[in-house]
């Protein structure tokens, strides 16, 4: 594990959650050469296979923003990059950045970071008390319908907003930016050429949505200030009929197994 005590304070931090992205789909597209921009930045050009900390968006993001990020699939315990002060924690190690706060954004804010969330799915829309919890952890949060699951250009709109956020950051203040990418979440049928609403979402439309993300992810990375520690991962997967299941918030392998990658932009 990277020593996060050498990263926090000296690097900007970017967390990109590709909401509902399945590991098997992400890995297949890499092998088929269909996500070249992600392949170019992932260590070794590969996704790391991990287990999600939750089976749906709210649970998984609440866990990640408390320091419980997707866990390597090999037997642990596995040290965590970030951890709140917690007596007896077996996954807080020498390289863990420990914060004395209830959540990571608050801990980073106390360390001098400006914390920003650009939401995507409904748990970030701030239209209800529940939809305000996660964005409420950040000093600055953004959501609008153009960032949501029904807009075919959602990621492009989110990156436009990220560009505005980064452009006005003072050079002497570090930034923690969370971008919750909604493009893969249902409905995603419109990303597959020739598909119609009647066809509905399928693993291939899910894959086409990932290709859409790959076409634009480079612009997000390019606008970030250097150095920047980046994590790109899924919060959970989703089922498309496996063993009779559709969707997520279930204990199925395609939901719990997620792709993960981390790297530094210099």
N, C-alpha and C positions, 0 to 999 in steps of 0.2 A: 504494500500500500504506500502511496505517495505521502510524504510528511506534510500534512496540511498546515502545520504550524509555520512552515516556511512559505506557504502559499497565501494564507489569510493575512491581509495587510499589505502584501506586495503585488497581488494579482486582482484583477476584476474576476467575478464569478458569473458564469452563465449556466443555468439549468434549463434544458429543453426537454420537456416531457411530451413524447409522441403518444397521445392518448389512445389507448386500446391496441397499440401495435403488437402483433403476435411475433414471437421469436421465430417460429418456423417460416413465416412469410418473409420476415426481414432477412433471414439467412438465405433463403432460396433466391431472393432477388439479388443479393450480393453475388452468389455463385453464378447467376445468369448474367451478371454485368449490367443489371438494370438500375442500380443505384451508384453510379460512379462517383458522385460528389461525396456521399457518405463513405464510400470505400477509401477515398483519398485522405480522409482525416481520422478514421478509426484506426487504433493501434493494430498494425499488421493487416489492415484492410478487412478486419473481421469484427463481428459483434461478439461480445462476451455473453454467455448464457447465464442468466440469473433468475432468482425467484423474487416475485413482487412482494412488497410488504402489505399489500391489500388487494382485494379482488374487484374493486371499483374505484372510481376517481377520488371520491372524498376520503375514503379510508387510506388509500395509498399516498395521496399528497399530504394528508395530515401526518402520516408516519414519516415520510421523507422530510417534511419541514420540522420534524422533531429530531432528525438525525438518523432515522432508520431507512437507509436507502436500499434499493434492490440488493439481495444477498447472493454471493457466489453459490453455485449449485453444489460444489464439493463440500464434504463434511467440514464443519467449523469447530470452534467459533472463529468468526472472521472479524478482524478489527474494522471499526467504522471510521470514515474520514471526519465526520462531525458527530459530536455527542453532547447532550446536555449533562450537567453535573448530576450524577446518579450513583449513590453508594452501592458498591458491589457489582457494578457493570463489568461483565466479562468480555465485552467487545470494545471497551475504551482502552486504547493502547498508546504507546509513546508518540506515534505519529498522528494521533487523533487531535483535532482542534476542539477543545472543550469550552462550552459556553454556559455561563451561569444565568440562564433565561429559560422560559418555557418553550421556546421555539427558535429555530435557526435564524429567521429574519430579524427577530429582536436581538439575538446574540450578535449578529453581524452589524446591526445598527449601533449597538453599544461599542463595537470595535471600530466605528467610524465609516461604515458603509452606508450608501444610499440604497435602499431596497425597493425594487420595482417588480410588479407582477403584470404581465400582459396575458389575460385569461382567454380561454377558448370555449370549453364546454360549460354547461349550465351551472356547475358548482363554483364558477368564477364570475357569474353575470351580475352580481350585486342587486338583483331584482327582488330578492327575498332575504329574510334573515339568514337562512341556511346558505344561500348563494353569496353571502357577504363574509362568511367566516374565514375562508382561505385568503381572499384578497385583503381582508382586514388585518392580516399579519404583516402587511407591507406598508412602508411609508407612502408609497404611491402605487395605485393600481388602475388598470385600464380594462374595459370590456365594452363592446358594442356588438350589435347583431352581425356586422360584417366580419367579426372575428369568430363567429359561431359555426356550428356544425352544418348549417343549411347553405352556407355561402361557398360556392366552388372555388373562390379566390381567397379563402379565409387567411391562409398563411401569408400571402402577399400583403394583405391589409395589416396583419400583425407585425410584419417586418417593417412596413412603413412607419408604424407607431414606434417600434424599437429604434429606428433610425432617429426619430425626433427625440426620444429619451436619451440616447447616447450622446447626441450632438450638444445637448445643453448641460451635460455633466461637467462640473469644474475639474480641471486636470489634476488637482491635488486631493480629490475625493474618490475613493473606490466605489464600485458599483456591483451589486448583486441583482441579477436580472433573471426572473423566471418567465419562460414563454411556454404556456400550455397550448400545444398544437392540437387543434380540433379536427383537422382534415381527415384523419383516419376513422374517426368515430362515425357510427351510423347517423344519418344516411351518408353513404359514400358511393352509391351506384353511379352518380353523375361523373365520377372521375374515369370511368371505364368507357372508352369509345364504343358507341352503338348501344349501350345499355339504356334502359328506360326505367321509370319508377316501378312499372309492373314487374320487371325482372327482380327488383329488390337488390339488397346488398349480398355479396358473395365474397369468398376468399380472393377472387380475381379483381373485384372492384376495390377490395381492401389493399391489394397489391398495387393497383393503379393509383390509389391515393398516396401510397408511399413513394411511387415514382414522381408524383406531383410535388411532394415534400422535398425529394431529392433535387428536383430542378431548381428549387428556390432556397434551400438551406444555406448554400454558399454565400448568398447575399447577407444573410443574418450573421454568419461568421465573419465576413469581411468588414462589417461595420463595427464590430467589437474592438475596443481598445486593447492594446498589448501591454504587458502580458495578461492573458486571460485563461483561467482554468475552466474547462468546459466539460459538462456531463450531458450526453444525449442518451435518453433511455425511454422505455415505455413504463407507464405506471401499472398496467395490467394488460392482458390480452382479451380476446373475445371469441365466442364460439359461433360457428356457422353450421350448426346441425350435428356436430360431433356427439355421438352417443345420445342423440335426441335433444341436445342443449343448443339454445340460441342466446347470445348476449353474454353478460358477465355477472359479477356478484354471485358466482358459484365456484365450487372447489374442483375445477377441472384443470387438467394439465395445460391446455391451450390458454387458460386465463392466468395461471400462476407463473408460467414460464415467459420471461421477457428478455428483450435484447438490451444491452448496456454497453456504453463506450465512454471513456474519459480521455482527455488529452489537453495539452497546453498550446495555446496560440501565442507565438512569440513574435 
